[in-house]
Amino acid sequence: MSLRRRVATLSGVAALCLSAVALTPSPAMAAPSGCTYQYGSHQVSSLCTSSGTGRHLLVVRAQHYTGPILITGLCVPVGQTSTATVNWPITYVGSADC
């Protein structure tokens, strides 16, 4: 077998292997849903209970004396609680997938 034919054969095999890896489906990620929020004087928490394998984090907008600021909690799996400490007046509480 000539060198050109060997190189062409190896290139074809490599291309088939790479395409198989690229077409392998990844696990589904669920956007957070079924979220509940609780907040007191300085502690804010969110718990999302959607089905799936997604992750979520707490998002809080507060009014600092210099202007609005964004505070986020840790990125946690669905079913766990994300918390944050806020020392300023809260203007928005929500969650986002991460």
C-alpha positions in Angstrom: 0.0 0.0 0.0 1.4 3.4 -0.9 2.1 6.2 1.6 -0.7 8.3 0.0 -3.2 5.6 0.4 -2.3 4.9 4.0 -2.5 8.6 4.9 -5.9 8.8 3.2 -7.2 5.7 5.0 -6.0 7.0 8.4 -7.5 10.4 7.7 -10.8 8.8 6.9 -10.8 6.7 10.1 -9.9 9.7 12.2 -12.7 11.7 10.6 -15.3 9.0 11.4 -14.1 8.7 15.0 -14.3 12.5 15.5 -17.8 12.7 14.0 -19.0 10.0 16.3 -17.7 11.9 19.3 -19.3 15.2 18.1 -22.7 13.6 17.5 -22.9 12.0 21.0 -25.8 13.6 22.8 -25.1 15.6 25.9 -27.2 15.3 29.1 -30.3 17.5 29.1 -30.2 20.6 31.2 -33.5 21.8 32.6 -34.0 25.5 33.2 -35.1 26.3 36.8 -38.8 26.1 37.5 -40.9 25.7 40.6 -38.8 28.3 42.4 -39.7 29.7 45.8 -37.9 32.6 47.5 -37.6 33.5 51.1 -35.9 36.6 52.6 -35.6 38.2 55.9 -33.6 41.2 57.1 -30.3 40.1 55.5 -30.6 36.5 54.3 -32.2 35.6 50.9 -32.7 32.1 49.5 -34.1 30.4 46.5 -35.2 26.7 46.0 -36.0 25.4 42.6 -37.6 22.0 42.3 -37.9 21.4 38.5 -37.3 17.9 37.2 -34.1 17.4 35.2 -30.4 17.8 35.7 -30.1 21.6 35.7 -28.5 23.9 38.1 -29.7 27.3 39.4 -28.4 30.3 41.3 -30.1 33.1 43.3 -30.2 36.5 41.8 -30.9 39.6 43.9 -30.9 43.3 42.9 -30.4 45.7 45.7 -30.3 49.4 46.1 -26.8 50.4 47.3 -26.1 54.1 48.0 -24.0 54.2 44.9 -26.7 52.7 42.7 -28.3 49.3 42.0 -26.1 46.3 42.5 -26.5 42.6 41.6 -25.8 39.9 44.2 -25.8 36.2 43.3 -25.8 33.0 45.4 -23.9 29.9 44.6 -24.7 27.7 41.6 -26.3 24.6 43.1 -28.2 21.6 41.6 -32.0 21.7 41.3 -33.5 20.7 44.7 -30.8 22.4 46.8 -31.0 26.0 48.2 -29.0 28.9 46.9 -28.5 31.7 49.5 -26.9 35.1 49.7 -26.5 37.8 52.3 -27.8 41.3 51.4 -27.2 44.4 53.5 -29.2 46.9 51.3 -32.9 47.3 50.4 -33.9 44.5 47.9 -35.6 45.6 44.7 -35.7 42.2 42.9 -35.4 38.5 43.8 -35.2 35.7 41.2 -33.2 32.8 39.9 -31.3 31.8 36.8 -29.8 28.6 35.4 -26.1 28.2 35.5 
